[in-house]
């Protein structure tokens, strides 16, 4: 994984790199429901929905630059759900399988109580075994199974919502 890892709040100038890493997952049809690459401009509103003290967006850097990122998103957008957040973890393809996802998950779980999060969710395609395994390794369990709700290249895919009480 490399010894020189540094995590920090993302800055607007990081958005192009965040989007590059996100877009690198689209072709595999395992991580995101987007089927075409997104533009940096189209993600600016999403970027600004994050805040360091409520719903952070973090980048993880090594000596070569950003190697992964993590975001907390509000669930359902209503105040009664403020203690519930969705966590998303994305790792640059060069660094996949090197413990970056595990490290980011550890940071998310550690930070959740300080952010007022009591329930953490992961929205994962049913065929995305690596992500399902990562979340389950940290004690997430199946909270919902939505069969066939996504269609990727003509194939209906399940969405699994994994959850964990963290506070």
VMD Tcl script that builds the backbone (N, CA, C; Angstrom):
set m [mol new atoms 501]
animate dup $m
set s [atomselect $m all]
$s set {name element resname resid chain x y z} {
  {N N UNK 1 A 0.831 -1.196 0.000}
  {CA C UNK 1 A 0.000 0.000 0.000}
  {C C UNK 1 A 0.862 1.240 0.000}
  {N N UNK 2 A 2.069 1.151 0.368}
  {CA C UNK 2 A 2.929 2.343 0.413}
  {C C UNK 2 A 2.876 2.972 1.779}
  {N N UNK 3 A 3.993 3.525 2.199}
  {CA C UNK 3 A 4.081 4.060 3.548}
  {C C UNK 3 A 3.637 5.512 3.640}
  {N N UNK 4 A 3.682 6.234 2.547}
  {CA C UNK 4 A 3.429 7.672 2.584}
  {C C UNK 4 A 2.002 7.989 2.149}
  {N N UNK 5 A 1.031 7.605 2.990}
  {CA C UNK 5 A -0.357 7.913 2.690}
  {C C UNK 5 A -0.807 9.111 3.518}
  {N N UNK 6 A -1.560 9.979 2.865}
  {CA C UNK 6 A -2.063 11.175 3.539}
  {C C UNK 6 A -3.504 11.387 3.090}
  {N N UNK 7 A -4.417 11.494 4.053}
  {CA C UNK 7 A -5.805 11.748 3.721}
  {C C UNK 7 A -6.161 13.167 4.122}
  {N N UNK 8 A -6.949 13.813 3.266}
  {CA C UNK 8 A -7.333 15.197 3.526}
  {C C UNK 8 A -8.677 15.469 2.875}
  {N N UNK 9 A -9.291 16.576 3.293}
  {CA C UNK 9 A -10.519 17.020 2.645}
  {C C UNK 9 A -10.206 17.375 1.197}
  {N N UNK 10 A -11.074 16.947 0.302}
  {CA C UNK 10 A -10.891 17.263 -1.112}
  {C C UNK 10 A -11.083 18.754 -1.348}
  {N N UNK 11 A -10.322 19.276 -2.281}
  {CA C UNK 11 A -10.444 20.664 -2.729}
  {C C UNK 11 A -11.009 20.656 -4.153}
  {N N UNK 12 A -11.596 21.754 -4.560}
  {CA C UNK 12 A -12.195 21.807 -5.889}
  {C C UNK 12 A -11.186 21.437 -6.975}
  {N N UNK 13 A -9.925 21.803 -6.772}
  {CA C UNK 13 A -8.918 21.461 -7.792}
  {C C UNK 13 A -8.632 19.957 -7.862}
  {N N UNK 14 A -9.123 19.176 -6.896}
  {CA C UNK 14 A -8.982 17.715 -6.933}
  {C C UNK 14 A -10.083 17.055 -7.750}
  {N N UNK 15 A -11.110 17.810 -8.099}
  {CA C UNK 15 A -12.295 17.202 -8.703}
  {C C UNK 15 A -11.981 16.465 -10.002}
  {N N UNK 16 A -11.118 16.996 -10.830}
  {CA C UNK 16 A -10.795 16.312 -12.088}
  {C C UNK 16 A -10.199 14.930 -11.822}
  {N N UNK 17 A -9.356 14.820 -10.828}
  {CA C UNK 17 A -8.750 13.526 -10.490}
  {C C UNK 17 A -9.780 12.586 -9.860}
  {N N UNK 18 A -10.658 13.119 -9.024}
  {CA C UNK 18 A -11.745 12.326 -8.436}
  {C C UNK 18 A -12.615 11.753 -9.558}
  {N N UNK 19 A -12.956 12.584 -10.525}
  {CA C UNK 19 A -13.787 12.159 -11.655}
  {C C UNK 19 A -13.033 11.144 -12.518}
  {N N UNK 20 A -11.750 11.341 -12.715}
  {CA C UNK 20 A -10.965 10.370 -13.509}
  {C C UNK 20 A -11.031 8.982 -12.869}
  {N N UNK 21 A -10.844 8.921 -11.558}
  {CA C UNK 21 A -10.893 7.632 -10.860}
  {C C UNK 21 A -12.306 7.048 -10.951}
  {N N UNK 22 A -13.310 7.874 -10.748}
  {CA C UNK 22 A -14.703 7.425 -10.870}
  {C C UNK 22 A -14.961 6.873 -12.271}
  {N N UNK 23 A -14.579 7.620 -13.291}
  {CA C UNK 23 A -14.826 7.193 -14.662}
  {C C UNK 23 A -14.111 5.893 -15.007}
  {N N UNK 24 A -12.979 5.620 -14.354}
  {CA C UNK 24 A -12.235 4.395 -14.643}
  {C C UNK 24 A -13.010 3.147 -14.223}
  {N N UNK 25 A -14.058 3.300 -13.415}
  {CA C UNK 25 A -14.838 2.151 -12.971}
  {C C UNK 25 A -16.039 1.866 -13.872}
  {N N UNK 26 A -16.380 2.776 -14.756}
  {CA C UNK 26 A -17.620 2.643 -15.527}
  {C C UNK 26 A -17.582 1.454 -16.478}
  {N N UNK 27 A -16.502 1.263 -17.188}
  {CA C UNK 27 A -16.428 0.207 -18.202}
  {C C UNK 27 A -16.627 -1.181 -17.611}
  {N N UNK 28 A -16.192 -1.402 -16.387}
  {CA C UNK 28 A -16.310 -2.716 -15.768}
  {C C UNK 28 A -17.726 -3.090 -15.374}
  {N N UNK 29 A -18.636 -2.114 -15.347}
  {CA C UNK 29 A -20.054 -2.344 -15.055}
  {C C UNK 29 A -20.285 -3.038 -13.714}
  {N N UNK 30 A -19.403 -2.761 -12.740}
  {CA C UNK 30 A -19.549 -3.384 -11.431}
  {C C UNK 30 A -19.747 -2.365 -10.320}
  {N N UNK 31 A -19.339 -1.119 -10.531}
  {CA C UNK 31 A -19.236 -0.180 -9.418}
  {C C UNK 31 A -20.294 0.907 -9.470}
  {N N UNK 32 A -20.556 1.453 -10.629}
  {CA C UNK 32 A -21.459 2.593 -10.737}
  {C C UNK 32 A -22.572 2.329 -11.741}
  {N N UNK 33 A -23.697 2.998 -11.541}
  {CA C UNK 33 A -24.815 2.889 -12.467}
  {C C UNK 33 A -24.661 3.827 -13.657}
  {N N UNK 34 A -23.657 4.700 -13.625}
  {CA C UNK 34 A -23.386 5.506 -14.811}
  {C C UNK 34 A -22.869 4.577 -15.904}
  {N N UNK 35 A -23.326 4.810 -17.131}
  {CA C UNK 35 A -22.898 3.951 -18.237}
  {C C UNK 35 A -21.969 4.677 -19.199}
  {N N UNK 36 A -21.853 5.982 -19.043}
  {CA C UNK 36 A -20.934 6.797 -19.850}
  {C C UNK 36 A -20.114 7.659 -18.889}
  {N N UNK 37 A -18.891 7.993 -19.279}
  {CA C UNK 37 A -18.074 8.859 -18.416}
  {C C UNK 37 A -18.784 10.172 -18.095}
  {N N UNK 38 A -18.566 10.665 -16.885}
  {CA C UNK 38 A -19.132 11.945 -16.473}
  {C C UNK 38 A -18.064 13.018 -16.624}
  {N N UNK 39 A -18.501 14.256 -16.739}
  {CA C UNK 39 A -17.558 15.364 -16.856}
  {C C UNK 39 A -17.287 15.956 -15.483}
  {N N UNK 40 A -16.158 16.604 -15.366}
  {CA C UNK 40 A -15.827 17.285 -14.121}
  {C C UNK 40 A -16.884 18.344 -13.807}
  {N N UNK 41 A -17.296 19.096 -14.810}
  {CA C UNK 41 A -18.296 20.147 -14.601}
  {C C UNK 41 A -19.607 19.565 -14.078}
  {N N UNK 42 A -19.978 18.397 -14.576}
  {CA C UNK 42 A -21.252 17.804 -14.146}
  {C C UNK 42 A -21.216 17.338 -12.699}
  {N N UNK 43 A -20.040 17.236 -12.113}
  {CA C UNK 43 A -19.907 16.766 -10.730}
  {C C UNK 43 A -19.658 17.901 -9.731}
  {N N UNK 44 A -19.644 19.138 -10.200}
  {CA C UNK 44 A -19.381 20.261 -9.288}
  {C C UNK 44 A -20.466 20.406 -8.228}
  {N N UNK 45 A -21.708 20.256 -8.599}
  {CA C UNK 45 A -22.789 20.370 -7.615}
  {C C UNK 45 A -22.634 19.289 -6.541}
  {N N UNK 46 A -22.370 18.050 -6.975}
  {CA C UNK 46 A -22.136 16.938 -6.051}
  {C C UNK 46 A -20.982 17.279 -5.110}
  {N N UNK 47 A -19.895 17.831 -5.655}
  {CA C UNK 47 A -18.742 18.201 -4.839}
  {C C UNK 47 A -19.157 19.169 -3.738}
  {N N UNK 48 A -19.934 20.164 -4.091}
  {CA C UNK 48 A -20.318 21.201 -3.135}
  {C C UNK 48 A -21.365 20.738 -2.127}
  {N N UNK 49 A -21.964 19.566 -2.329}
  {CA C UNK 49 A -22.883 18.988 -1.350}
  {C C UNK 49 A -22.133 18.432 -0.138}
  {N N UNK 50 A -20.818 18.326 -0.245}
  {CA C UNK 50 A -20.002 17.800 0.846}
  {C C UNK 50 A -19.517 18.929 1.752}
  {N N UNK 51 A -19.315 18.575 3.013}
  {CA C UNK 51 A -18.739 19.530 3.956}
  {C C UNK 51 A -17.892 18.755 4.955}
  {N N UNK 52 A -16.809 19.356 5.391}
  {CA C UNK 52 A -15.838 18.672 6.238}
  {C C UNK 52 A -16.435 18.170 7.544}
  {N N UNK 53 A -17.434 18.880 8.078}
  {CA C UNK 53 A -17.940 18.518 9.398}
  {C C UNK 53 A -19.248 17.733 9.377}
  {N N UNK 54 A -19.837 17.496 8.185}
  {CA C UNK 54 A -21.114 16.784 8.125}
  {C C UNK 54 A -21.060 15.630 7.127}
  {N N UNK 55 A -20.742 15.907 5.880}
  {CA C UNK 55 A -20.647 14.880 4.831}
  {C C UNK 55 A -19.342 15.089 4.058}
  {N N UNK 56 A -18.225 14.650 4.639}
  {CA C UNK 56 A -16.930 14.912 4.007}
  {C C UNK 56 A -16.714 14.158 2.698}
  {N N UNK 57 A -15.825 14.716 1.921}
  {CA C UNK 57 A -15.266 14.087 0.727}
  {C C UNK 57 A -13.762 14.141 0.929}
  {N N UNK 58 A -13.147 12.970 1.045}
  {CA C UNK 58 A -11.716 12.896 1.322}
  {C C UNK 58 A -10.968 12.289 0.152}
  {N N UNK 59 A -9.768 12.780 -0.067}
  {CA C UNK 59 A -8.867 12.140 -1.016}
  {C C UNK 59 A -7.704 11.537 -0.242}
  {N N UNK 60 A -7.238 10.406 -0.748}
  {CA C UNK 60 A -6.083 9.734 -0.169}
  {C C UNK 60 A -4.945 9.871 -1.166}
  {N N UNK 61 A -3.845 10.433 -0.687}
  {CA C UNK 61 A -2.698 10.674 -1.555}
  {C C UNK 61 A -1.526 9.804 -1.137}
  {N N UNK 62 A -0.730 9.446 -2.137}
  {CA C UNK 62 A 0.584 8.871 -1.874}
  {C C UNK 62 A 1.599 9.735 -2.614}
  {N N UNK 63 A 2.820 9.257 -2.718}
  {CA C UNK 63 A 3.870 10.066 -3.341}
  {C C UNK 63 A 3.589 10.390 -4.805}
  {N N UNK 64 A 2.655 9.644 -5.447}
  {CA C UNK 64 A 2.346 9.866 -6.853}
  {C C UNK 64 A 1.077 10.684 -7.084}
  {N N UNK 65 A 0.398 11.054 -6.014}
  {CA C UNK 65 A -0.839 11.816 -6.179}
  {C C UNK 65 A -2.013 11.102 -5.522}
  {N N UNK 66 A -3.206 11.397 -5.993}
  {CA C UNK 66 A -4.423 10.822 -5.408}
  {C C UNK 66 A -4.561 9.368 -5.859}
  {N N UNK 67 A -4.660 8.471 -4.872}
  {CA C UNK 67 A -4.774 7.044 -5.194}
  {C C UNK 67 A -6.163 6.498 -4.852}
  {N N UNK 68 A -6.986 7.299 -4.189}
  {CA C UNK 68 A -8.335 6.874 -3.880}
  {C C UNK 68 A -9.097 8.002 -3.228}
  {N N UNK 69 A -10.409 7.814 -3.091}
  {CA C UNK 69 A -11.226 8.818 -2.421}
  {C C UNK 69 A -12.428 8.162 -1.771}
  {N N UNK 70 A -13.003 8.901 -0.847}
  {CA C UNK 70 A -14.123 8.421 -0.061}
  {C C UNK 70 A -15.110 9.567 0.103}
  {N N UNK 71 A -16.388 9.260 -0.025}
  {CA C UNK 71 A -17.389 10.306 0.218}
  {C C UNK 71 A -18.486 9.771 1.124}
  {N N UNK 72 A -19.018 10.674 1.916}
  {CA C UNK 72 A -20.217 10.420 2.695}
  {C C UNK 72 A -21.340 11.195 2.019}
  {N N UNK 73 A -22.467 10.536 1.783}
  {CA C UNK 73 A -23.626 11.184 1.179}
  {C C UNK 73 A -24.804 11.035 2.117}
  {N N UNK 74 A -25.632 12.048 2.180}
  {CA C UNK 74 A -26.845 11.950 2.969}
  {C C UNK 74 A -27.769 10.902 2.369}
  {N N UNK 75 A -28.473 10.208 3.239}
  {CA C UNK 75 A -29.439 9.206 2.823}
  {C C UNK 75 A -30.811 9.845 2.776}
  {N N UNK 76 A -31.431 9.829 1.641}
  {CA C UNK 76 A -32.812 10.238 1.439}
  {C C UNK 76 A -33.075 11.731 1.601}
  {N N UNK 77 A -32.097 12.508 2.070}
  {CA C UNK 77 A -32.209 13.956 2.058}
  {C C UNK 77 A -33.245 14.592 2.960}
  {N N UNK 78 A -33.689 13.900 3.986}
  {CA C UNK 78 A -34.644 14.478 4.929}
  {C C UNK 78 A -33.996 14.521 6.312}
  {N N UNK 79 A -34.311 15.528 7.129}
  {CA C UNK 79 A -33.633 15.711 8.413}
  {C C UNK 79 A -33.696 14.499 9.350}
  {N N UNK 80 A -34.779 13.751 9.325}
  {CA C UNK 80 A -34.891 12.598 10.226}
  {C C UNK 80 A -33.832 11.541 9.933}
  {N N UNK 81 A -33.236 11.605 8.756}
  {CA C UNK 81 A -32.213 10.627 8.365}
  {C C UNK 81 A -30.790 11.175 8.519}
  {N N UNK 82 A -30.606 12.297 9.199}
  {CA C UNK 82 A -29.274 12.900 9.307}
  {C C UNK 82 A -28.231 11.980 9.932}
  {N N UNK 83 A -28.651 11.031 10.754}
  {CA C UNK 83 A -27.692 10.133 11.399}
  {C C UNK 83 A -27.380 8.913 10.530}
  {N N UNK 84 A -27.864 8.912 9.303}
  {CA C UNK 84 A -27.604 7.821 8.357}
  {C C UNK 84 A -26.898 8.398 7.136}
  {N N UNK 85 A -25.834 7.735 6.716}
  {CA C UNK 85 A -25.091 8.208 5.544}
  {C C UNK 85 A -24.657 7.024 4.696}
  {N N UNK 86 A -24.552 7.294 3.411}
  {CA C UNK 86 A -23.995 6.325 2.474}
  {C C UNK 86 A -22.513 6.626 2.315}
  {N N UNK 87 A -21.696 5.583 2.352}
  {CA C UNK 87 A -20.271 5.749 2.123}
  {C C UNK 87 A -19.933 5.163 0.754}
  {N N UNK 88 A -19.119 5.886 0.003}
  {CA C UNK 88 A -18.628 5.420 -1.293}
  {C C UNK 88 A -17.113 5.468 -1.275}
  {N N UNK 89 A -16.510 4.407 -1.761}
  {CA C UNK 89 A -15.053 4.288 -1.792}
  {C C UNK 89 A -14.631 3.965 -3.219}
  {N N UNK 90 A -13.703 4.746 -3.732}
  {CA C UNK 90 A -13.175 4.530 -5.075}
  {C C UNK 90 A -11.656 4.526 -5.015}
  {N N UNK 91 A -11.050 3.551 -5.694}
  {CA C UNK 91 A -9.597 3.392 -5.684}
  {C C UNK 91 A -9.097 3.440 -7.123}
  {N N UNK 92 A -8.050 4.215 -7.343}
  {CA C UNK 92 A -7.400 4.273 -8.661}
  {C C UNK 92 A -7.033 2.852 -9.084}
  {N N UNK 93 A -7.267 2.528 -10.360}
  {CA C UNK 93 A -7.038 1.152 -10.821}
  {C C UNK 93 A -5.609 0.681 -10.589}
  {N N UNK 94 A -4.641 1.593 -10.585}
  {CA C UNK 94 A -3.245 1.229 -10.343}
  {C C UNK 94 A -3.040 0.661 -8.944}
  {N N UNK 95 A -3.900 1.057 -8.000}
  {CA C UNK 95 A -3.691 0.701 -6.592}
  {C C UNK 95 A -4.719 -0.282 -6.048}
  {N N UNK 96 A -5.585 -0.806 -6.916}
  {CA C UNK 96 A -6.591 -1.758 -6.433}
  {C C UNK 96 A -5.912 -3.039 -5.962}
  {N N UNK 97 A -6.477 -3.632 -4.917}
  {CA C UNK 97 A -5.927 -4.867 -4.375}
  {C C UNK 97 A -4.729 -4.670 -3.466}
  {N N UNK 98 A -4.468 -3.427 -3.066}
  {CA C UNK 98 A -3.291 -3.134 -2.229}
  {C C UNK 98 A -3.668 -2.630 -0.837}
  {N N UNK 99 A -4.934 -2.779 -0.458}
  {CA C UNK 99 A -5.347 -2.387 0.881}
  {C C UNK 99 A -5.859 -0.960 1.003}
  {N N UNK 100 A -5.935 -0.236 -0.109}
  {CA C UNK 100 A -6.420 1.154 -0.067}
  {C C UNK 100 A -7.887 1.194 0.354}
  {N N UNK 101 A -8.714 0.334 -0.231}
  {CA C UNK 101 A -10.130 0.302 0.128}
  {C C UNK 101 A -10.319 -0.016 1.599}
  {N N UNK 102 A -9.545 -0.967 2.105}
  {CA C UNK 102 A -9.614 -1.333 3.524}
  {C C UNK 102 A -9.235 -0.140 4.399}
  {N N UNK 103 A -8.174 0.558 4.019}
  {CA C UNK 103 A -7.733 1.728 4.780}
  {C C UNK 103 A -8.811 2.809 4.787}
  {N N UNK 104 A -9.399 3.075 3.636}
  {CA C UNK 104 A -10.441 4.097 3.551}
  {C C UNK 104 A -11.661 3.713 4.394}
  {N N UNK 105 A -12.023 2.435 4.379}
  {CA C UNK 105 A -13.156 1.986 5.188}
  {C C UNK 105 A -12.855 2.168 6.677}
  {N N UNK 106 A -11.646 1.841 7.093}
  {CA C UNK 106 A -11.263 2.051 8.495}
  {C C UNK 106 A -11.428 3.513 8.891}
  {N N UNK 107 A -11.013 4.415 8.009}
  {CA C UNK 107 A -11.124 5.848 8.295}
  {C C UNK 107 A -12.586 6.280 8.375}
  {N N UNK 108 A -13.410 5.744 7.479}
  {CA C UNK 108 A -14.836 6.086 7.481}
  {C C UNK 108 A -15.495 5.646 8.781}
  {N N UNK 109 A -15.195 4.436 9.219}
  {CA C UNK 109 A -15.807 3.917 10.438}
  {C C UNK 109 A -15.336 4.690 11.663}
  {N N UNK 110 A -14.064 5.037 11.670}
  {CA C UNK 110 A -13.521 5.790 12.800}
  {C C UNK 110 A -14.142 7.187 12.884}
  {N N UNK 111 A -14.378 7.804 11.746}
  {CA C UNK 111 A -14.891 9.182 11.719}
  {C C UNK 111 A -16.400 9.271 11.931}
  {N N UNK 112 A -17.127 8.213 11.643}
  {CA C UNK 112 A -18.588 8.272 11.648}
  {C C UNK 112 A -19.183 8.836 12.939}
  {N N UNK 113 A -18.794 8.352 14.136}
  {CA C UNK 113 A -19.404 8.914 15.345}
  {C C UNK 113 A -19.153 10.416 15.492}
  {N N UNK 114 A -17.959 10.880 15.104}
  {CA C UNK 114 A -17.647 12.309 15.200}
  {C C UNK 114 A -18.496 13.130 14.228}
  {N N UNK 115 A -18.955 12.487 13.164}
  {CA C UNK 115 A -19.784 13.163 12.166}
  {C C UNK 115 A -21.271 13.047 12.486}
  {N N UNK 116 A -21.584 12.411 13.621}
  {CA C UNK 116 A -22.979 12.248 14.004}
  {C C UNK 116 A -23.680 11.128 13.261}
  {N N UNK 117 A -22.908 10.224 12.664}
  {CA C UNK 117 A -23.482 9.116 11.887}
  {C C UNK 117 A -23.663 7.909 12.801}
  {N N UNK 118 A -24.886 7.378 12.807}
  {CA C UNK 118 A -25.189 6.178 13.597}
  {C C UNK 118 A -25.364 4.948 12.720}
  {N N UNK 119 A -25.750 5.148 11.473}
  {CA C UNK 119 A -25.907 4.045 10.524}
  {C C UNK 119 A -25.163 4.391 9.245}
  {N N UNK 120 A -24.301 3.476 8.823}
  {CA C UNK 120 A -23.533 3.665 7.597}
  {C C UNK 120 A -24.032 2.654 6.575}
  {N N UNK 121 A -24.257 3.113 5.346}
  {CA C UNK 121 A -24.788 2.276 4.280}
  {C C UNK 121 A -23.822 2.189 3.112}
  {N N UNK 122 A -23.855 1.067 2.437}
  {CA C UNK 122 A -23.158 0.903 1.168}
  {C C UNK 122 A -24.152 0.407 0.138}
  {N N UNK 123 A -24.238 1.066 -1.001}
  {CA C UNK 123 A -25.112 0.656 -2.103}
  {C C UNK 123 A -24.218 -0.037 -3.134}
  {N N UNK 124 A -24.370 -1.349 -3.272}
  {CA C UNK 124 A -23.422 -2.141 -4.067}
  {C C UNK 124 A -24.188 -3.089 -4.985}
  {N N UNK 125 A -23.753 -3.167 -6.234}
  {CA C UNK 125 A -24.357 -4.127 -7.153}
  {C C UNK 125 A -24.137 -5.548 -6.626}
  {N N UNK 126 A -25.132 -6.397 -6.826}
  {CA C UNK 126 A -25.064 -7.769 -6.348}
  {C C UNK 126 A -23.947 -8.580 -6.972}
  {N N UNK 127 A -23.455 -8.176 -8.136}
  {CA C UNK 127 A -22.369 -8.916 -8.789}
  {C C UNK 127 A -20.989 -8.326 -8.486}
  {N N UNK 128 A -20.928 -7.315 -7.630}
  {CA C UNK 128 A -19.651 -6.678 -7.285}
  {C C UNK 128 A -19.077 -7.354 -6.030}
  {N N UNK 129 A -18.573 -8.559 -6.216}
  {CA C UNK 129 A -18.067 -9.337 -5.080}
  {C C UNK 129 A -16.948 -8.646 -4.312}
  {N N UNK 130 A -15.975 -8.009 -4.980}
  {CA C UNK 130 A -14.903 -7.368 -4.193}
  {C C UNK 130 A -15.437 -6.316 -3.212}
  {N N UNK 131 A -16.384 -5.491 -3.645}
  {CA C UNK 131 A -16.929 -4.473 -2.746}
  {C C UNK 131 A -17.795 -5.104 -1.665}
  {N N UNK 132 A -18.603 -6.091 -2.026}
  {CA C UNK 132 A -19.416 -6.778 -1.026}
  {C C UNK 132 A -18.521 -7.404 0.043}
  {N N UNK 133 A -17.427 -8.025 -0.384}
  {CA C UNK 133 A -16.502 -8.650 0.567}
  {C C UNK 133 A -15.865 -7.605 1.475}
  {N N UNK 134 A -15.469 -6.458 0.918}
  {CA C UNK 134 A -14.855 -5.404 1.726}
  {C C UNK 134 A -15.821 -4.955 2.825}
  {N N UNK 135 A -17.043 -4.648 2.457}
  {CA C UNK 135 A -18.003 -4.166 3.438}
  {C C UNK 135 A -18.305 -5.246 4.477}
  {N N UNK 136 A -18.487 -6.482 4.028}
  {CA C UNK 136 A -18.803 -7.561 4.968}
  {C C UNK 136 A -17.646 -7.825 5.921}
  {N N UNK 137 A -16.424 -7.659 5.447}
  {CA C UNK 137 A -15.247 -7.842 6.309}
  {C C UNK 137 A -15.311 -6.893 7.506}
  {N N UNK 138 A -15.929 -5.737 7.324}
  {CA C UNK 138 A -16.036 -4.738 8.380}
  {C C UNK 138 A -17.367 -4.821 9.133}
  {N N UNK 139 A -18.088 -5.925 8.966}
  {CA C UNK 139 A -19.289 -6.151 9.761}
  {C C UNK 139 A -20.575 -5.609 9.176}
  {N N UNK 140 A -20.547 -5.138 7.938}
  {CA C UNK 140 A -21.779 -4.713 7.289}
  {C C UNK 140 A -22.593 -5.964 6.932}
  {N N UNK 141 A -23.908 -5.852 7.054}
  {CA C UNK 141 A -24.790 -6.953 6.697}
  {C C UNK 141 A -25.833 -6.463 5.703}
  {N N UNK 142 A -26.491 -7.404 5.044}
  {CA C UNK 142 A -27.516 -7.054 4.065}
  {C C UNK 142 A -28.719 -6.444 4.769}
  {N N UNK 143 A -29.030 -5.209 4.404}
  {CA C UNK 143 A -30.213 -4.543 4.934}
  {C C UNK 143 A -31.328 -4.472 3.893}
  {N N UNK 144 A -30.961 -4.579 2.629}
  {CA C UNK 144 A -31.978 -4.574 1.575}
  {C C UNK 144 A -31.418 -5.225 0.320}
  {N N UNK 145 A -32.321 -5.862 -0.434}
  {CA C UNK 145 A -31.968 -6.472 -1.710}
  {C C UNK 145 A -33.024 -6.022 -2.705}
  {N N UNK 146 A -32.574 -5.240 -3.684}
  {CA C UNK 146 A -33.493 -4.733 -4.699}
  {C C UNK 146 A -33.194 -5.467 -6.004}
  {N N UNK 147 A -33.979 -6.494 -6.310}
  {CA C UNK 147 A -33.672 -7.320 -7.483}
  {C C UNK 147 A -33.949 -6.611 -8.804}
  {N N UNK 148 A -32.977 -6.692 -9.706}
  {CA C UNK 148 A -33.150 -6.223 -11.074}
  {C C UNK 148 A -33.450 -4.751 -11.241}
  {N N UNK 149 A -33.051 -3.900 -10.286}
  {CA C UNK 149 A -33.423 -2.487 -10.373}
  {C C UNK 149 A -32.518 -1.671 -11.290}
  {N N UNK 150 A -31.362 -2.218 -11.666}
  {CA C UNK 150 A -30.460 -1.512 -12.587}
  {C C UNK 150 A -30.312 -2.345 -13.850}
  {N N UNK 151 A -30.170 -1.654 -14.978}
  {CA C UNK 151 A -29.926 -2.359 -16.227}
  {C C UNK 151 A -28.640 -1.834 -16.831}
  {N N UNK 152 A -27.688 -2.729 -16.997}
  {CA C UNK 152 A -26.381 -2.389 -17.560}
  {C C UNK 152 A -26.159 -3.230 -18.805}
  {N N UNK 153 A -26.071 -2.579 -19.948}
  {CA C UNK 153 A -25.862 -3.275 -21.225}
  {C C UNK 153 A -26.887 -4.378 -21.440}
  {N N UNK 154 A -28.141 -4.084 -21.103}
  {CA C UNK 154 A -29.217 -5.037 -21.325}
  {C C UNK 154 A -29.340 -6.110 -20.257}
  {N N UNK 155 A -28.499 -6.096 -19.245}
  {CA C UNK 155 A -28.538 -7.091 -18.179}
  {C C UNK 155 A -29.095 -6.436 -16.920}
  {N N UNK 156 A -30.153 -7.007 -16.373}
  {CA C UNK 156 A -30.701 -6.493 -15.126}
  {C C UNK 156 A -29.792 -6.894 -13.968}
  {N N UNK 157 A -29.517 -5.932 -13.100}
  {CA C UNK 157 A -28.611 -6.163 -11.977}
  {C C UNK 157 A -29.299 -5.814 -10.666}
  {N N UNK 158 A -28.970 -6.589 -9.643}
  {CA C UNK 158 A -29.498 -6.349 -8.309}
  {C C UNK 158 A -28.687 -5.268 -7.611}
  {N N UNK 159 A -29.349 -4.572 -6.709}
  {CA C UNK 159 A -28.660 -3.630 -5.830}
  {C C UNK 159 A -28.805 -4.155 -4.409}
  {N N UNK 160 A -27.667 -4.269 -3.736}
  {CA C UNK 160 A -27.645 -4.703 -2.350}
  {C C UNK 160 A -27.310 -3.477 -1.507}
  {N N UNK 161 A -28.109 -3.238 -0.481}
  {CA C UNK 161 A -27.798 -2.173 0.464}
  {C C UNK 161 A -27.279 -2.847 1.728}
  {N N UNK 162 A -26.011 -2.620 1.997}
  {CA C UNK 162 A -25.378 -3.152 3.197}
  {C C UNK 162 A -25.385 -2.057 4.255}
  {N N UNK 163 A -25.601 -2.432 5.483}
  {CA C UNK 163 A -25.633 -1.451 6.554}
  {C C UNK 163 A -24.899 -1.908 7.781}
  {N N UNK 164 A -24.538 -0.925 8.596}
  {CA C UNK 164 A -23.865 -1.196 9.863}
  {C C UNK 164 A -24.187 -0.068 10.823}
  {N N UNK 165 A -24.539 -0.432 12.046}
  {CA C UNK 165 A -24.716 0.569 13.109}
  {C C UNK 165 A -23.326 0.930 13.610}
  {N N UNK 166 A -23.033 2.234 13.623}
  {CA C UNK 166 A -21.682 2.683 13.987}
  {C C UNK 166 A -21.703 3.666 15.154}
  {N N UNK 167 A -22.854 4.008 15.652}
  {CA C UNK 167 A -22.917 4.965 16.751}
  {C C UNK 167 A -24.123 4.767 17.622}
}
mol reanalyze $m
mol bondsrecalc $m
mol representation Tube
mol addrep $m
